[in-house]
Amino acid sequence: MRKTNVVLEYIHYCEQLSQAKMAQYVGEAKLHKALLHYEMLKRYGGITIMDDLFEGGNIELPRNTFDECVEYIVRLCEEAAGGLPLRYPDNDYGRLTKGAALGLKAKVLLYAASPLFNENPIAGTTEIQRYASPDDRRWERAAKAALDVINLRMPNGAPAYELFPSYERLFFTREGNHEFLIARMQGMTNNVEKRNGPAGYSGATGNTSLTQEFIDMFELKNGKLPKEDPEYDPQKPWENRCERFKASVLYNGSYWWDREVETFVGGKDYTALNSTAKGCITGYTLRKHLDPEVRISGVEKNTFHDFPLLRYAEILLTYAEAANEYYGTSDDDIVDDAMIYTCVNQVRNRAGLPPVADKTKKEMREIIHRERTVELAFENVRYFDLRRWREAEIVLNRPVHGVQITKDESTGEFIYSAPIEVEDRVFPERCYYYPIPQSELNKNAALTPNPGW
């Protein structure tokens, strides 16, 4: 934050900068500052707004209210948008744009409108951690902000942002990729594959096993959940799943790096090759963010791993969620906003799923929440969604499960067990907010801790 304030304080002394470049750099600095304040807001609630260099003098400053922080971030986003272009040339791919500024504004407003800060705060919180009183119009404001991004157009009339055709290749492609609004850019690497490839492959450490709860959230191609389809075969959990399943999950028998994955008991990927690697404890391991064209041993091969902080699919689901919560008075009302269906169905269409229609507000809420979980999985979204929805104390406060797969040596068939508990999880209510570090409380007597800490 201090670096952005230094830029904003002294950039006007750069007399050789053109007016356009000056506006761009100021816009980028303001948007960086907005993003940093947002990252702290969603963890701690209201923070001390850092709008000055604080070079000497009194640094014992109290935390601003949640409302003040939200409005400060929104103002920075709006100011940044005015100086940023819609798109850069290919050699500047990844720089912050007008859409990034307006997209962050929509993300912040959706977060602020959510139950944790609006109509269902936890005990012991004050205006520092949430709004003073609930107001449904906050959902409307978030929906309008998302719509502003959706309606952005290039000079030729083409949409400024659109879904990339391939969900699988989205995360490794720069050319023609107009889905990312904000991304953490990095050079070509194979570190993600090394850390998350199945543990039986040389050079891989298999860090991420996927829970059965996550697997069960992927719909079948007919639009039904496994529990809703009597023809679903739990012995073949990969069969007839949506396109995102095979782009997100490595399962027993899936083809990866010149052989089939073996997560069955005694299989090559069931236990780790060495003490620095992890075995697969749930029967499933991570596929998303791993490029099959990369190689991690022998003659190594790298790829782009730009990590999305905000992409267009999330903007579509932001509008759908906010509009669904605002319009209609009862959970049993049929949703009649065509734009809600349009946004959700764009995301579902890419995944090979049938469109949804004629749903109640409650049904659409469940669909939108599930779409966010599956579409944005492993993008640092789910945990914060559960918190803002006030669902973390339920979903993160119980055991998670996997399956144990055994191989019948006489027939070669694989047998999947019923779900087994692999880990017990605890989420006390105080974890809805991060604790203010004691070192910061020691330095600033005006700070107040979060409830429960």
PEWO-V857899 format. One record per backbone hydrogen bond with DSSP energy under -1.0 kcal/mol. CO is the residue of the C=O (numbers start at 0). NH is the residue of the N-H. If there is no record, write none. Layout:
co & nh
CO & NH
CO & NH
This chain:
co & nh
0 & 4
1 & 5
2 & 6
3 & 7
4 & 8
5 & 9
6 & 10
9 & 12
10 & 13
12 & 14
13 & 16
17 & 21
18 & 22
19 & 23
20 & 24
21 & 25
22 & 26
23 & 27
24 & 28
25 & 29
26 & 30
27 & 31
28 & 32
29 & 33
30 & 34
31 & 35
32 & 36
33 & 37
34 & 38
35 & 39
36 & 40
37 & 41
39 & 43
40 & 44
42 & 433
46 & 63
48 & 50
53 & 55
58 & 60
64 & 68
65 & 69
66 & 70
67 & 71
68 & 72
69 & 73
70 & 74
71 & 75
72 & 76
73 & 77
74 & 78
75 & 79
76 & 80
77 & 81
79 & 82
84 & 97
88 & 91
89 & 92
91 & 94
96 & 100
97 & 101
98 & 102
99 & 103
100 & 104
101 & 105
102 & 106
103 & 107
104 & 108
105 & 109
106 & 110
107 & 111
108 & 112
113 & 116
113 & 117
114 & 119
116 & 130
121 & 124
125 & 128
125 & 129
126 & 65
127 & 45
134 & 137
135 & 138
136 & 140
137 & 141
138 & 142
139 & 143
140 & 144
141 & 145
142 & 146
143 & 147
145 & 149
146 & 150
148 & 151
151 & 159
153 & 156
157 & 153
165 & 169
168 & 171
173 & 176
177 & 161
178 & 311
181 & 308
181 & 309
183 & 306
188 & 302
189 & 193
190 & 194
191 & 195
192 & 196
193 & 204
194 & 206
196 & 205
197 & 200
200 & 203
204 & 277
207 & 285
210 & 214
211 & 215
213 & 216
214 & 217
218 & 241
219 & 222
223 & 219
224 & 227
228 & 231
232 & 235
235 & 238
237 & 240
239 & 220
241 & 244
242 & 246
244 & 247
244 & 248
247 & 286
247 & 287
249 & 284
250 & 253
253 & 260
255 & 258
258 & 255
260 & 252
261 & 268
263 & 266
266 & 269
273 & 276
281 & 402
283 & 209
284 & 249
286 & 289
290 & 293
294 & 300
297 & 299
300 & 294
302 & 188
306 & 183
309 & 180
309 & 181
310 & 314
311 & 315
312 & 316
313 & 317
314 & 318
315 & 319
316 & 320
317 & 321
318 & 322
319 & 323
320 & 324
321 & 325
322 & 326
329 & 332
330 & 361
332 & 360
336 & 339
336 & 340
337 & 341
338 & 342
339 & 343
340 & 344
341 & 345
342 & 346
343 & 347
344 & 348
345 & 349
347 & 352
348 & 351
350 & 242
358 & 334
359 & 363
360 & 364
361 & 365
362 & 366
363 & 367
364 & 368
365 & 369
366 & 370
367 & 371
368 & 372
369 & 373
370 & 374
371 & 375
375 & 378
380 & 384
381 & 385
382 & 386
383 & 387
384 & 388
385 & 390
385 & 391
386 & 389
387 & 115
390 & 393
390 & 394
391 & 395
393 & 396
399 & 421
399 & 422
400 & 211
401 & 419
403 & 416
404 & 264
405 & 414
407 & 411
412 & 407
414 & 405
419 & 401
422 & 399
427 & 430
428 & 431
429 & 432
436 & 440
437 & 441
438 & 442
439 & 443
443 & 446
449 & 452
